[in-house]
Each structure stands twice: as structure tokens, then as C-alpha cells.
């Protein structure tokens, strides 16, 4: 039963669990000293299976349905679990993979995680779908209902869901914490007289109230706010703040720093929170609505799809009504996270913190999408636009 260190673990949840439950010793995979946990540890075993369930559909690994085999998940370039290249011994790495893939794949619903659907009365059960694509039907229904119902008619139902995860999702923001906010443009441009024969421009960035939250009168709809509602959108670092406003190459962007004035309670949807729900199938089912909330509020929305903000605005408003001061969500374009402060007076602009940057270039990352074929076996897209 090999001991695995945090460095040989690749997946972030595995690293975190080893840090929490592990001890200092020699890793059997890389043979270096570190914080390690045994592959025979039940929490480690259940987390590995929970991560399989989170990332993979059963047909991705079940050889009876086109997969390459359960154990193959832990090998090769697509292995998200372990740093196989660090293994000093191929036999020791194989023992690690076998401990997981040949352990109990069927578990009692409230005692562990099952990775194969199996059979009931000789009939194949529905194959297991990855948790990251298993969307909560109640939240799916709400996203659809917003097309025909007023948002306040759904608030009570949604607040019950949000309230059930309050203990897990609550993060306390500390006074003096620094956040960053960006705005395209600048307050003034002047020609420097000290630049010799070449004309040189110097810029005055937006600062103070000019880079703060807009007034309600001019506030447009955003991911967290409806038209006419003013929230302070910030990020945890400058690059994320700049990236979030989607500047073009050649744009000049003003950035200002803001300091939180008091302790604030935030609803954190930037984290997966899976480490609270990985030890049984029952807990994973409980987790799906929370993960769906996270998917919704973190989804990339293009300027042409702003109408899809209706569900995220509803989520945010219900969070505010539950007594939270802010909501935190991932950035899809930066390395940090976004924090939306509901009352902009809870954060003060830091004098003389304004800076200005020229956007030199924008890098895009893209991936292939499947193309509609001439085959007739398609069904109508049943997901609302906000979930796609």
C-alpha cells in the first residue's frame, strides 16, 4: 500500500486531502520526504473514486460501453490524478493504480462511492454521468421559468437551496483586504515637454469615484446585478481585474485598489467544495445543486448572451437577501477570483493607487467543438441557454 506525497498527487483535491490527513514521511512513489498519505486510507480511496465520478462519464472508462478500462484513467497524458513521471519504480506506481482500480467499485449508498452503475434484477442500470455535467433539475427548471415568471416568484425556493449550503459556502473577508478594479480608458492625456524630438504622452488614470461602482442611474446589467443596481465588481489581482473587462489590444486601462473597511460575510462559489461531499454516493448527490450553482455563476457569457444573466442575477440577489455582504466566483479569463461587494461603501478607494496600463495583446485559448453531422439521430436541445 504505497505512501503518496503532495507533489506526486496532481489533482488539487488529492493534494489538499494529503495535506489535511497526511503525515511527514518518505513517499513510495518518488522516494522523497514530504507529507504523505497511504493509498489504503479509506478517505483517499473514496476521494479518488469521487474524482472519477466528478470528471468522467461511466462510458469513458467502462470497457463494456466503449471505454478503455477503469485502471487506464490513472495512466498516460490524460491522467489527472498522479504525476506518473515522478515514479522511481514502475511497479510501485502500478501498485498505487491497482489499489484504487481494483478496490471496492460498488458501495452502499451512504457508505462509499460506486463507480459502475451495475444491474438490478438482471437489467442494466442507467450509466453514471459525470457529476460536473449532472445539473440539478430544480435549478434547471428555474432557469427556464425566468422566461415566463417574475424573478421574485422564485426567490423563496432558491433561498432554501442556497441556505442549505450556507455553512459550507460562507467565507469571511477580513478588514484591510485589498481588491482591484479596472476600467477601460483614462481621465486625461497630456504631451510631455521633456520627451525631446519624439512626442510622448502621459496619462492620468481614472481614480476615486471615477473607478468605483457606477451610480444606480447608469448601472447596466451585469453577472450579479440588474439594470439600475450598483455593485462593486472587484478581483483579487490586477491581471484578473483587467482581463474581466475584456479590453482590446491598444486599449489603455485604469486600475485602482480598494480596501475593505470591515469584516464581511461572502458566499463563495469560486471553490468546488467537493472535499465536504466526497465520501459517499449520498453526499455526492447532495453536492450536485451546489455544483450547479457554481457552474451557473462561473459560466463564460459573451456580450451577445447578456440575457443569460437573469439566473445569475437571481442567485446573487437571493444571496444578498440571506444577509451576505458579497459573492465570490471564479474568473474565466484570469488567475484570480472575482468579488462582488453589494454595498460599495464597504470598500474604500486607496488614495494614489491608480495605475494605467497599455494592453499589448490578448491571448485566446480554444478547443474543438463537435460538428452537427448528416445523421438523423438528434434531439432538440433541452437545456436553457444559461446552462449550455
TORMI-785597 format. One record per residue (C-alpha): residue number from 1; residue in three letters; x, y, z. Coordinates in Angstrom, 1 decimal. Last residue first. Layout:
<atoms>
ATOM   seq   type        u        v        w
ATOM   NUM    ALA        X        Y        Z
...
</atoms>
This chain:
<atoms>
ATOM   seq   type        u        v        w
ATOM   388    UNK    -25.1     25.4    -22.1
ATOM   387    UNK    -26.8     26.1    -18.8
ATOM   386    UNK    -27.9     29.7    -19.3
ATOM   385    UNK    -29.2     28.9    -22.8
ATOM   384    UNK    -31.8     26.6    -21.3
ATOM   383    UNK    -31.1     22.9    -21.8
ATOM   382    UNK    -33.5     20.8    -23.9
ATOM   381    UNK    -31.6     20.9    -27.2
ATOM   380    UNK    -33.9     19.1    -29.6
ATOM   379    UNK    -33.0     15.5    -30.3
ATOM   378    UNK    -30.5     14.2    -32.9
ATOM   377    UNK    -30.3     10.8    -34.6
ATOM   376    UNK    -30.7     12.0    -38.3
ATOM   375    UNK    -27.0     11.6    -39.3
ATOM   374    UNK    -25.8     14.5    -41.5
ATOM   373    UNK    -23.4     15.6    -38.9
ATOM   372    UNK    -23.5     18.5    -36.4
ATOM   371    UNK    -19.9     19.5    -35.6
ATOM   370    UNK    -18.4     18.7    -32.2
ATOM   369    UNK    -16.5     21.5    -30.6
ATOM   368    UNK    -12.7     21.9    -30.8
ATOM   367    UNK    -10.9     23.9    -28.1
ATOM   366    UNK     -9.8     27.5    -27.7
ATOM   365    UNK     -7.4     29.6    -25.7
ATOM   364    UNK     -7.0     33.2    -26.7
ATOM   363    UNK     -4.2     35.6    -25.9
ATOM   362    UNK     -4.8     39.3    -25.9
ATOM   361    UNK     -2.0     41.8    -26.8
ATOM   360    UNK     -0.2     44.9    -25.8
ATOM   359    UNK     -2.9     46.3    -23.4
ATOM   358    UNK     -1.5     49.6    -22.2
ATOM   357    UNK     -1.7     50.0    -18.5
ATOM   356    UNK     -2.6     52.8    -16.1
ATOM   355    UNK     -2.3     53.0    -12.4
ATOM   354    UNK     -4.4     54.3     -9.6
ATOM   353    UNK     -3.3     53.7     -6.0
ATOM   352    UNK     -2.8     57.4     -5.1
ATOM   351    UNK     -5.5     57.2     -2.5
ATOM   350    UNK     -6.8     53.7     -1.7
ATOM   349    UNK    -10.5     53.6     -2.6
ATOM   348    UNK    -12.7     52.5      0.2
ATOM   347    UNK    -14.7     49.3      0.4
ATOM   346    UNK    -17.9     48.8      2.5
ATOM   345    UNK    -19.3     51.9      0.7
ATOM   344    UNK    -19.8     49.8     -2.4
ATOM   343    UNK    -22.6     47.9     -0.7
ATOM   342    UNK    -23.1     44.6     -2.6
ATOM   341    UNK    -19.4     43.8     -2.9
ATOM   340    UNK    -18.8     41.5     -5.9
ATOM   339    UNK    -15.6     39.5     -5.5
ATOM   338    UNK    -14.0     37.9     -8.6
ATOM   337    UNK    -11.2     35.3     -8.4
ATOM   336    UNK     -7.6     35.2     -9.5
ATOM   335    UNK     -5.8     33.6    -12.4
ATOM   334    UNK     -7.7     35.5    -15.1
ATOM   333    UNK    -10.1     34.9    -18.0
ATOM   332    UNK    -12.8     32.5    -16.6
ATOM   331    UNK    -12.7     34.3    -13.3
ATOM   330    UNK    -14.2     32.2    -10.5
ATOM   329    UNK    -16.9     33.5     -8.1
ATOM   328    UNK    -17.2     35.3     -4.8
ATOM   327    UNK    -20.4     36.9     -3.6
ATOM   326    UNK    -20.6     39.8     -1.1
ATOM   325    UNK    -22.2     41.2      2.0
ATOM   324    UNK    -24.4     38.2      2.8
ATOM   323    UNK    -27.6     38.5      4.8
ATOM   322    UNK    -29.8     35.9      3.1
ATOM   321    UNK    -31.3     38.7      0.9
ATOM   320    UNK    -27.8     39.3     -0.6
ATOM   319    UNK    -27.6     35.6     -1.5
ATOM   318    UNK    -31.0     35.8     -3.1
ATOM   317    UNK    -30.0     38.8     -5.1
ATOM   316    UNK    -26.9     36.9     -6.3
ATOM   315    UNK    -28.8     33.8     -7.4
ATOM   314    UNK    -31.4     35.9     -9.2
ATOM   313    UNK    -28.7     37.9    -11.0
ATOM   312    UNK    -27.1     34.6    -12.1
ATOM   311    UNK    -30.4     33.3    -13.4
ATOM   310    UNK    -31.2     36.5    -15.4
ATOM   309    UNK    -27.6     36.9    -16.7
ATOM   308    UNK    -28.5     34.8    -19.7
ATOM   307    UNK    -29.8     37.9    -21.4
ATOM   306    UNK    -26.2     39.1    -21.7
ATOM   305    UNK    -25.6     36.5    -24.4
ATOM   304    UNK    -24.3     38.8    -27.2
ATOM   303    UNK    -21.6     40.2    -24.8
ATOM   302    UNK    -20.3     36.6    -24.3
ATOM   301    UNK    -21.0     34.8    -21.0
ATOM   300    UNK    -18.5     32.4    -19.6
ATOM   299    UNK    -20.1     30.3    -16.9
ATOM   298    UNK    -19.0     30.9    -13.3
ATOM   297    UNK    -22.4     31.8    -11.9
ATOM   296    UNK    -24.2     28.8    -13.4
ATOM   295    UNK    -21.5     26.2    -12.9
ATOM   294    UNK    -21.2     27.2     -9.2
ATOM   293    UNK    -24.9     27.0     -8.7
ATOM   292    UNK    -24.8     23.6    -10.4
ATOM   291    UNK    -22.0     22.4     -8.0
ATOM   290    UNK    -24.2     23.4     -5.1
ATOM   289    UNK    -27.2     21.5     -6.5
ATOM   288    UNK    -25.0     18.4     -7.2
ATOM   287    UNK    -23.5     18.1     -3.7
ATOM   286    UNK    -26.4     16.2     -2.1
ATOM   285    UNK    -26.0     13.6     -4.8
ATOM   284    UNK    -22.3     13.4     -4.0
ATOM   283    UNK    -23.1     13.0     -0.3
ATOM   282    UNK    -25.4     10.0     -0.9
ATOM   281    UNK    -22.8      8.4     -3.2
ATOM   280    UNK    -20.4      8.5     -0.3
ATOM   279    UNK    -17.2     10.1      1.0
ATOM   278    UNK    -16.7     13.0     -1.5
ATOM   277    UNK    -19.1     15.7     -0.1
ATOM   276    UNK    -17.1     18.2      2.0
ATOM   275    UNK    -14.0     17.9     -0.1
ATOM   274    UNK    -16.1     18.8     -3.2
ATOM   273    UNK    -16.3     22.4     -2.1
ATOM   272    UNK    -15.7     23.3     -5.8
ATOM   271    UNK    -14.4     26.8     -4.9
ATOM   270    UNK    -15.4     30.0     -6.7
ATOM   269    UNK    -18.9     29.9     -5.4
ATOM   268    UNK    -18.1     31.6     -2.1
ATOM   267    UNK    -21.0     33.4     -0.3
ATOM   266    UNK    -19.3     36.3      1.4
ATOM   265    UNK    -19.6     37.6      5.0
ATOM   264    UNK    -17.7     40.9      5.6
ATOM   263    UNK    -15.3     42.1      8.2
ATOM   262    UNK    -14.9     45.9      7.8
ATOM   261    UNK    -13.4     48.6      5.7
ATOM   260    UNK    -12.3     46.5      2.7
ATOM   259    UNK     -9.5     48.3      0.9
ATOM   258    UNK     -9.8     49.2     -2.8
ATOM   257    UNK     -7.0     49.4     -5.4
ATOM   256    UNK     -7.4     51.2     -8.8
ATOM   255    UNK     -6.7     50.1    -12.3
ATOM   254    UNK     -7.0     52.3    -15.5
ATOM   253    UNK     -6.8     50.5    -18.9
ATOM   252    UNK     -5.4     51.8    -22.1
ATOM   251    UNK     -6.7     49.9    -25.1
ATOM   250    UNK     -4.2     49.0    -27.9
ATOM   249    UNK     -5.1     45.3    -27.9
ATOM   248    UNK     -8.8     45.1    -26.9
ATOM   247    UNK    -10.1     45.1    -23.3
ATOM   246    UNK    -12.3     42.4    -21.9
ATOM   245    UNK    -13.4     44.0    -18.6
ATOM   244    UNK    -12.5     40.8    -16.7
ATOM   243    UNK     -9.0     40.7    -18.1
ATOM   242    UNK     -8.1     43.9    -16.3
ATOM   241    UNK     -9.4     42.8    -12.9
ATOM   240    UNK     -7.7     39.4    -13.4
ATOM   239    UNK     -4.4     41.0    -14.2
ATOM   238    UNK     -4.7     43.3    -11.2
ATOM   237    UNK     -5.3     40.7     -8.6
ATOM   236    UNK     -8.1     39.5     -6.3
ATOM   235    UNK    -10.8     41.0     -8.4
ATOM   234    UNK    -13.5     43.6     -8.0
ATOM   233    UNK    -17.1     44.4     -9.0
ATOM   232    UNK    -18.7     47.0     -6.8
ATOM   231    UNK    -22.5     46.7     -7.0
ATOM   230    UNK    -25.0     49.3     -8.3
ATOM   229    UNK    -28.5     48.2     -9.2
ATOM   228    UNK    -30.2     50.2    -12.0
ATOM   227    UNK    -30.2     47.3    -14.5
ATOM   226    UNK    -29.9     44.0    -12.7
ATOM   225    UNK    -26.8     43.0    -10.8
ATOM   224    UNK    -24.6     39.9    -10.4
ATOM   223    UNK    -23.5     39.0    -14.0
ATOM   222    UNK    -24.1     42.5    -15.1
ATOM   221    UNK    -27.0     44.8    -16.2
ATOM   220    UNK    -26.1     48.4    -16.6
ATOM   219    UNK    -25.6     50.9    -13.8
ATOM   218    UNK    -26.2     54.5    -15.1
ATOM   217    UNK    -28.8     55.7    -12.5
ATOM   216    UNK    -27.6     53.2     -9.9
ATOM   215    UNK    -24.3     55.2     -9.7
ATOM   214    UNK    -21.3     53.3    -11.1
ATOM   213    UNK    -19.0     51.5     -8.6
ATOM   212    UNK    -15.6     53.0     -8.2
ATOM   211    UNK    -13.1     54.0    -11.0
ATOM   210    UNK    -14.4     57.5    -11.3
ATOM   209    UNK    -15.2     57.7     -7.6
ATOM   208    UNK    -11.5     57.7     -6.7
ATOM   207    UNK     -9.2     57.3     -9.7
ATOM   206    UNK     -9.3     57.1    -13.5
ATOM   205    UNK     -5.8     57.2    -14.8
ATOM   204    UNK     -3.9     60.4    -15.8
ATOM   203    UNK     -1.9     59.6    -18.9
ATOM   202    UNK      1.5     60.8    -20.3
ATOM   201    UNK      2.0     61.1    -24.0
ATOM   200    UNK      5.4     61.3    -25.7
ATOM   199    UNK      6.2     63.2    -28.9
ATOM   198    UNK      9.7     62.4    -30.1
ATOM   197    UNK     12.1     65.3    -30.6
ATOM   196    UNK     12.9     65.5    -26.9
ATOM   195    UNK     10.5     63.9    -24.4
ATOM   194    UNK     10.7     66.5    -21.7
ATOM   193    UNK      7.7     68.6    -22.8
ATOM   192    UNK      5.3     65.6    -22.1
ATOM   191    UNK      2.0     65.7    -24.0
ATOM   190    UNK     -1.0     65.2    -21.8
ATOM   189    UNK     -3.8     62.7    -21.6
ATOM   188    UNK     -6.7     62.8    -19.2
ATOM   187    UNK     -9.2     60.7    -17.2
ATOM   186    UNK     -8.2     57.3    -18.7
ATOM   185    UNK     -9.8     54.4    -20.6
ATOM   184    UNK    -11.1     51.0    -19.9
ATOM   183    UNK    -11.9     50.5    -16.2
ATOM   182    UNK    -10.3     48.1    -13.7
ATOM   181    UNK    -11.0     47.2    -10.0
ATOM   180    UNK     -8.6     45.6     -7.6
ATOM   179    UNK     -9.1     44.2     -4.1
ATOM   178    UNK     -7.1     44.6     -0.9
ATOM   177    UNK     -8.1     43.1      2.4
ATOM   176    UNK     -7.9     45.7      5.2
ATOM   175    UNK    -10.9     44.2      7.1
ATOM   174    UNK    -11.1     40.4      6.5
ATOM   173    UNK    -13.5     38.6      4.2
ATOM   172    UNK    -15.3     35.7      5.9
ATOM   171    UNK    -16.2     32.8      3.6
ATOM   170    UNK    -19.5     31.0      3.8
ATOM   169    UNK    -20.1     28.3      1.2
ATOM   168    UNK    -20.0     25.3      3.5
ATOM   167    UNK    -22.3     26.7      6.3
ATOM   166    UNK    -24.6     28.3      3.7
ATOM   165    UNK    -25.2     25.2      1.7
ATOM   164    UNK    -28.8     24.5      2.8
ATOM   163    UNK    -29.4     28.3      2.7
ATOM   162    UNK    -28.7     28.5     -1.0
ATOM   161    UNK    -31.3     25.8     -1.8
ATOM   160    UNK    -33.9     27.4      0.5
ATOM   159    UNK    -33.1     30.8     -1.0
ATOM   158    UNK    -33.9     29.4     -4.4
ATOM   157    UNK    -37.4     28.3     -3.5
ATOM   156    UNK    -38.2     31.6     -1.7
ATOM   155    UNK    -36.8     33.7     -4.6
ATOM   154    UNK    -38.7     32.1     -7.5
ATOM   153    UNK    -41.7     34.4     -7.6
ATOM   152    UNK    -39.4     37.4     -7.1
ATOM   151    UNK    -37.8     36.7    -10.5
ATOM   150    UNK    -41.1     37.2    -12.4
ATOM   149    UNK    -42.2     34.2    -14.4
ATOM   148    UNK    -42.2     33.4    -18.2
ATOM   147    UNK    -38.6     33.4    -19.2
ATOM   146    UNK    -37.4     33.0    -15.6
ATOM   145    UNK    -39.1     29.6    -15.7
ATOM   144    UNK    -36.3     28.1    -17.8
ATOM   143    UNK    -33.5     29.0    -15.4
ATOM   142    UNK    -35.7     27.9    -12.5
ATOM   141    UNK    -36.3     24.5    -14.1
ATOM   140    UNK    -32.6     23.9    -14.5
ATOM   139    UNK    -32.2     24.8    -10.8
ATOM   138    UNK    -34.8     22.2     -9.8
ATOM   137    UNK    -33.3     19.6    -12.2
ATOM   136    UNK    -29.8     19.9    -10.6
ATOM   135    UNK    -27.2     19.6    -13.4
ATOM   134    UNK    -25.1     16.4    -13.8
ATOM   133    UNK    -22.3     17.6    -16.2
ATOM   132    UNK    -19.7     18.1    -13.4
ATOM   131    UNK    -21.1     15.0    -11.7
ATOM   130    UNK    -20.1     12.8    -14.6
ATOM   129    UNK    -22.9     10.6    -15.8
ATOM   128    UNK    -23.3      7.0    -14.4
ATOM   127    UNK    -24.9      4.5    -16.8
ATOM   126    UNK    -28.5      3.8    -16.3
ATOM   125    UNK    -29.0      0.4    -14.6
ATOM   124    UNK    -28.6     -2.7    -16.8
ATOM   123    UNK    -31.4     -5.2    -16.2
ATOM   122    UNK    -30.8     -8.5    -14.5
ATOM   121    UNK    -32.9     -7.7    -11.5
ATOM   120    UNK    -30.8     -4.5    -11.0
ATOM   119    UNK    -27.5     -4.2    -12.8
ATOM   118    UNK    -24.3     -2.3    -12.4
ATOM   117    UNK    -23.9      1.5    -12.4
ATOM   116    UNK    -20.1      1.4    -12.0
ATOM   115    UNK    -18.0      3.8    -10.0
ATOM   114    UNK    -19.7      3.5     -6.6
ATOM   113    UNK    -18.6      5.8     -3.8
ATOM   112    UNK    -18.9      4.9     -0.1
ATOM   111    UNK    -21.1      4.3      3.0
ATOM   110    UNK    -24.4      6.1      2.3
ATOM   109    UNK    -25.3      4.4     -1.0
ATOM   108    UNK    -23.6      1.1     -0.1
ATOM   107    UNK    -20.5      0.6     -2.2
ATOM   106    UNK    -19.6     -1.0     -5.6
ATOM   105    UNK    -16.1     -0.4     -7.0
ATOM   104    UNK    -14.4     -1.9     -4.0
ATOM   103    UNK    -10.7     -1.9     -4.7
ATOM   102    UNK     -9.2     -3.0     -8.1
ATOM   101    UNK     -8.9      0.5     -9.6
ATOM   100    UNK     -7.6      2.2     -6.4
ATOM    99    UNK     -5.0     -0.3     -5.1
ATOM    98    UNK     -4.2     -1.2     -8.7
ATOM    97    UNK     -3.1      2.4     -9.5
ATOM    96    UNK     -0.8      2.5     -6.4
ATOM    95    UNK      0.6     -0.9     -7.1
ATOM    94    UNK      1.3      0.1    -10.7
ATOM    93    UNK      3.2      3.1     -9.4
ATOM    92    UNK      5.3      0.8     -7.2
ATOM    91    UNK      6.0     -1.5    -10.2
ATOM    90    UNK      7.0      1.4    -12.4
ATOM    89    UNK      9.6      2.4     -9.8
ATOM    88    UNK     11.1      5.9     -9.4
ATOM    87    UNK      7.7      7.4    -10.1
ATOM    86    UNK      7.9     11.1    -10.8
ATOM    85    UNK      6.6     10.7    -14.4
ATOM    84    UNK      3.4      9.2    -13.1
ATOM    83    UNK      2.4     12.6    -11.5
ATOM    82    UNK     -1.0     11.4    -10.2
ATOM    81    UNK     -4.7     12.1    -10.7
ATOM    80    UNK     -5.3     14.0    -13.9
ATOM    79    UNK     -4.1     11.2    -16.2
ATOM    78    UNK     -4.7     12.4    -19.7
ATOM    77    UNK     -1.1     12.0    -20.7
ATOM    76    UNK     -0.9      8.4    -19.7
ATOM    75    UNK     -2.0      6.3    -16.8
ATOM    74    UNK     -4.5      6.6    -13.9
ATOM    73    UNK     -7.6      6.5    -16.1
ATOM    72    UNK     -6.3      3.3    -17.6
ATOM    71    UNK     -7.4      1.4    -14.5
ATOM    70    UNK    -11.1      1.8    -15.3
ATOM    69    UNK    -10.8      0.3    -18.8
ATOM    68    UNK    -10.5      1.8    -22.3
ATOM    67    UNK    -14.2      2.8    -22.5
ATOM    66    UNK    -16.6      1.8    -25.3
ATOM    65    UNK    -19.6      0.6    -23.2
ATOM    64    UNK    -18.4     -2.8    -22.0
ATOM    63    UNK    -14.9     -1.3    -21.4
ATOM    62    UNK    -16.3      1.1    -18.7
ATOM    61    UNK    -13.9      4.1    -18.8
ATOM    60    UNK    -15.5      6.9    -20.8
ATOM    59    UNK    -18.8      5.1    -20.7
ATOM    58    UNK    -19.0      5.8    -17.0
ATOM    57    UNK    -18.9      9.5    -17.6
ATOM    56    UNK    -15.8     11.1    -16.1
ATOM    55    UNK    -14.7     14.2    -14.1
ATOM    54    UNK    -16.8     14.0    -11.0
ATOM    53    UNK    -17.3     10.2    -10.8
ATOM    52    UNK    -13.6      9.7    -11.2
ATOM    51    UNK    -13.0     12.4     -8.6
ATOM    50    UNK    -15.4     10.6     -6.2
ATOM    49    UNK    -13.4      7.4     -6.9
ATOM    48    UNK    -10.1      9.0     -5.9
ATOM    47    UNK    -11.9     10.7     -2.9
ATOM    46    UNK    -13.2      7.3     -1.7
ATOM    45    UNK     -9.7      5.8     -1.8
ATOM    44    UNK     -8.1      8.8      0.0
ATOM    43    UNK    -10.8      8.7      2.6
ATOM    42    UNK    -10.3      5.0      3.1
ATOM    41    UNK     -6.6      5.1      3.6
ATOM    40    UNK     -5.1      2.2      1.7
ATOM    39    UNK     -3.3      4.6     -0.8
ATOM    38    UNK     -1.4      5.8      2.2
ATOM    37    UNK     -0.9      9.5      2.8
ATOM    36    UNK      2.2     11.6      2.6
ATOM    35    UNK      3.6     15.0      3.5
ATOM    34    UNK      7.2     15.0      2.2
ATOM    33    UNK     10.5     13.2      2.1
ATOM    32    UNK     11.5     11.8     -1.3
ATOM    31    UNK     11.2      8.3     -2.7
ATOM    30    UNK      9.2      9.5     -5.7
ATOM    29    UNK      6.5      6.9     -5.5
ATOM    28    UNK      7.0      5.5     -2.0
ATOM    27    UNK      7.0      8.9     -0.4
ATOM    26    UNK      9.1      9.2      2.7
ATOM    25    UNK      7.4     10.5      5.8
ATOM    24    UNK      5.6     13.6      7.2
ATOM    23    UNK      2.0     12.9      7.9
ATOM    22    UNK     -1.2     13.0      5.9
ATOM    21    UNK     -4.9     13.8      6.7
ATOM    20    UNK     -5.1     17.5      5.8
ATOM    19    UNK     -2.2     18.0      3.5
ATOM    18    UNK     -3.0     14.6      1.8
ATOM    17    UNK     -6.6     15.8      1.4
ATOM    16    UNK     -5.5     19.1     -0.2
ATOM    15    UNK     -3.2     17.4     -2.7
ATOM    14    UNK     -6.0     15.0     -3.6
ATOM    13    UNK     -8.4     17.9     -4.2
ATOM    12    UNK     -5.8     19.7     -6.4
ATOM    11    UNK     -5.2     16.7     -8.7
ATOM    10    UNK     -1.5     16.0     -9.4
ATOM     9    UNK     -0.5     13.9     -6.4
ATOM     8    UNK      3.2     13.2     -6.7
ATOM     7    UNK      4.0     16.5     -5.1
ATOM     6    UNK      1.5     16.0     -2.2
ATOM     5    UNK      3.1     12.7     -1.3
ATOM     4    UNK      1.9      9.1     -1.8
ATOM     3    UNK      2.5      6.2      0.5
ATOM     2    UNK      2.2      2.9     -1.3
ATOM     1    UNK      0.0      0.0      0.0
</atoms>
